[in-house]
């Protein structure tokens, strides 16, 4: 029996130090990618972004968007998603000063994000949260921030973009979390942890497939959880073009 290959995308934010947006797109297209995950800034000129993607045979798989844009420009964000032509949107992080918030903070955030998820659903857009490691800190009653957030969202269609490597860095077993929240899982960020003490100038990350993560097992778990797309990421690659080439080559081999 054959399986349907997981679509591959690349987080354009990973190439933020590679020059202007058009050059970043040239790099990922040359590496073999056909989908890109955008940032909120690319939604400001939606028509221009769509044209730049199309000129290189690219499309958007998804985008990140911050809380300010959600709170102040919701309708404009929804319209931009439609103009560019994608249906998955994720809130990637809370401000640094709020990452140690208490249990009521994370519960309130879950309710707020759940409300946005319901509103986006009316526009045909799936909305979700993207984790890091700070959401794994236990809060009131021993529950982690991420657990509190999802519980507070209740029945709202709030999805989850699983950053698997951040789960590992936070001390969690990603296989357990993928199974537990399979009904919320939408996509997954694929990156790799360097061995302890290595690649410190790259924030401890390394090219996917060359570090400590077993992505052969993890990709199967992502597929089982219903992931619609694997998004290559590296927070601070020393050589963005090399990262893009290596990421595509490795992820493309996970199709089997």
C-alpha positions, 0 to 999 in steps of 0.5 A: 500500500502506498501513502500520499506524500506529505506536502513540503513547505519552508518557513521563509522567516528562516531565510530572513538574513538571506537578503530581500524577500525576492531573493529569499524566494529564489533560494527556496525555489532553487532548492526544490520547494514549491510552497512557502510559509509566510510571515505577517509582514507579507500579508500587508501587500497581499497582491504583491506577495502573490505575484512574487510567489507566482513568478517563481512557481511558488504558493503559500502553504500558510502564514504566521500572524501576531496578536496585534494584527489579530486584534486590530486588523482581523478583517484585513488579515482574512482578506489577505489570506484569500488574496494570496490563496491559502487557508492555514494561519497560525499565531506563532508566539506571545510577546517575551514579557508574557511568556511566563504568564500565570495560569489565568493568562494562558486560559484567557489566551486560549479563549481569545484564540478560540474566538479567532478560530471560530471567526476565521472558520467563517472565512474558510480559514483554519487558525491555530497556535504554534508552540515553542518550549515555554508553553511546557512550563507547569502552571497552576494545578500542574498543567502546562501552559499549552494544556491550559490554552487548549482546554480553555479553547474548548470546542472552538476549532483552534488548531495546532502547528506542532513545532516538534523540536521545541517540544523536545527542547522543552523536555516533552515526548513529541509522540505523546503530544501528537497522539494526545492532541491529534484532533488539533494538529494541522501542520508541523515544523520540521527542524533538528537539534544539534548535539549538546554544545554544538552549533551554538552560533546557530542557537543549537539547531542544525540541518534537519536529518543531521542532528539528534531527532529521528524524523523517520519516526516523527514524520510517520507520527505527524502523518498519523496525527493528520498533519497536512504539511511539513514546514522546514525551519531553522531559526538561525542558519549560518548558510540559508541557501545550504539549509534550504537545499539540505532541508528539501533533500531530506524531507523529500526522502521522507515520502516513503 
